[in-house]
């Protein structure tokens, strides 16, 4: 590895020093190291070798000023960073940004709209090239007050009507159908749904998916087998108590999320029901380490948080770089996948 001492007069190596050693022009060095233009493979190797030998590091600030770019991307979440499964969105976006030499600045609002407005202003003051706006769970969000020229992509969120912006969300219907199909294949026909009282897009779409999948299989989901509770373990205990205390209790319960599923399992244990022998339970989220630590482990549908973060960053950078012919407004739906553990088994009477 070279050093400052390898450059003329012991100064920090410049692009002209690399060009001289590689026997090419400074413009060729710039193209070879940035990937901005096609360069012969042999020439690129010679330039890279010269840069390594001299210890040359490109001046990103100067490059950014020439391109009127900073290579900074702002990421604004509500409770994303503090939620284990949702935090994977940050990891996915961060690695996708680094793949293209973009650095991501993460900020959290704690769900406060006024704080979001302040953070947007501060990030724009730092001249970020674009913004990723994310939510801990799939919901619709309003358009923030900001210049329309700033590229934006929504992650785990959909725009309000009339706001044309690229966005990615989980395929909620597919996720619910996947959970239902797994229970149906196991032989369950007496199935209940423990949903959330939140009035979110995720809540509506998952219930639609459950009704669709069970209806297609000829399984009637009666109103008595649908409950709406808070989206936590306490809500799950309430849901379990209500569902399991009724005449002709179900053999399986689909839960809106893993927290509710945990509460349902606790409610079953309180009345002497064994999971999965007496009651099968399936959740959504793959909330680790909770889903792993339960006994039995919770079978669940994992949400594609990391993949959504990666898609969001790649889409945003493509917008910034002018690589997309279509105008903003594309809504991408990404499927979940089954994580099978030990909370589902065929019903005892099968």
C-alpha positions, -999 to +999 in steps of 0.1 A: +000+000+000+013+034-009+014+065+013+017+102+011+055+097+010+051+080-024+036+112-040+058+140-053+072+162-024+055+139+001+021+156-004-012+139-005-015+121-039-035+138-065-054+125-095-026+138-117-001+117-098-022+086-105-025+095-141+012+100-145+021+066-129-006+048-149+003+066-182-032+079-188-050+112-186-066+125-154-100+122-171-094+085-177-084+080-140-117+097-130-137+075-153-119+043-142-123+049-105-159+063-106-174+040-131-190+070-148-178+060-183-167+027-199-129+021-196-109-007-211-104-035-184-066-034-188-065+003-184-088+002-154-066-024-137-035-002-144-052+029-129-065+010-098-030-005-093-014+030-095-040+044-071-033+017-046+005+021-049+002+058-043-024+056-016-047+078-036-082+085-022-108+103-044-120+136-030-157+129-027-165+164-016-150+179-048-166+153-069-200+160-053-196+197-059-189+191-096-220+168-099-241+189-074-244+158-053-234+149-018-240+111-020-260+115+013-294+099+016-317+108+045-337+080+061-366+091+083-386+065+103-412+067+131-402+038+153-382+018+128-348+019+144-361+008+178-382-021+165-362-053+160-379-066+128-385-032+113-349-022+119-339-046+092-352-020+067-323+003+078-298-025+073-312-033+038-312+003+027-277+010+042-260-018+024-277-010-009-265+026-005-229+016+002-230-006-029-234+026-048-211+048-027-241+065-009-240+072+028-273+071+047-282+094+076-309+079+099-333+099+119-364+089+140-395+109+148-411+087+175-443+091+155-444+129+160-455+147+127-439+180+138-406+162+145-408+147+111-412+181+095-382+194+115-360+165+105-369+169+069-358+205+070-326+196+087-317+169+063-324+191+033-302+217+049-274+191+048-282+188+011-291+151+010-296+139-025-330+123-016-351+109+012-364+075+023-395+079+045-403+047+064-429+034+088-426+006+114-457-010+100-475-007+067-498+024+067-508+054+046-489+086+051-496+122+041-474+142+018-449+163+038-444+200+031-411+201+011-399+210-024-413+187-050-379+185-067-365+163-039-366+126-048-385+105-023-393+068-019-416+054+008-407+022+026-434+001+043-458+029+036-482+040+009-488+076-002-521+095+003-544+099-027-529+123-052-493+120-041-473+104-069-442+089-053-425+055-055-433+032-026-429-003-014-452-022+009-456-059+020-481-079+000-505-081+029-531-103+012-504-128+001-490-129+037-525-137+051-532-162+024-498-179+031-508-183+068-542-196+060-529-221+034-504-235+059-532-242+084-555-256+058-528-280+045-524-292+081-561-301+081-576-272+101-611-261+092-622-245+125-601-213+123-603-180+141-586-147+134-571-124+161-568-091+144-558-056+154-580-027+163-556-004+144-572+012+114-543+006+091-539-006+056-521-037+070-551-045+092-576-042+064-556-061+038-547-090+061-583-095+071-593-094+034-566-120+027-578-143+055-614-141+043-604-148+007-582-178+015-607-194+038-636-187+016-618-202-014-613-233+007-650-235+017-642-226+053-667-201+069-652-174+091-680-164+113-681-130+131-678-148+164-644-160+153-630-126+145-618-104+173-599-070+171-576-061+199-545-040+207-515-051+188-495-064+218-493-095+240-520-081+264-543-077+234-535-113+224-544-126+259-577-108+256-583-122+221-574-157+232-597-155+262-627-143+241-621-168+212-614-199+234-643-193+259-670-196+232-689-227+224-671-248+197-637-231+200-614-232+170-585-256+165-563-229+151-559-191+154-543-168+128-529-137+145-523-102+130-487-102+145-464-122+167-471-101+198-508-110+196-499-146+188-478-147+220-507-135+240-530-161+225-506-188+234-505-175+270-544-174+271-545-210+259-520-221+286-541-204+313-571-227+306-550-258+301-548-260+264-515-271+249-500-255+218-499-270+193-516-303+205-549-286+214-545-253+195-524-243+166-512-206+165-496-187+136-483-151+136-469-125+113-436-106+116-410-132+127-403-110+157-369-123+170-359-133+195-395-136+208-407-160+181-377-183+186-378-181+225-414-191+229-421-227+238-430-241+214-414-217+189-439-196+170-446-205+133-450-172+116-449-153+083-418-132+080-421-097+065-395-086+039-382-057+058-345-059+047-356-065+011-380-035+012-352-013+025-328-024-002-355-019-029-363+016-015-326+027-016-320+012-051-352+028-064-342+062-049-307+061-063-321+052-097-344+082-095-315+105-085-293+092-113-320+096-139-321+059-147-359+056-147-380+065-177-414+063-159-425+092-136-428+086-098-459+067-086-450+030-088-463+009-058-443-023-053-457-052-033-432-076-018-442-111-006-435-126+028-424-162+035-433-189+060-410-195+090-420-229+104-413-237+140-435-257+164-468-240+171-488-256+143-497-293+139-527-312+125-559-309+146-563-337+172-595-350+156-580-354+121 
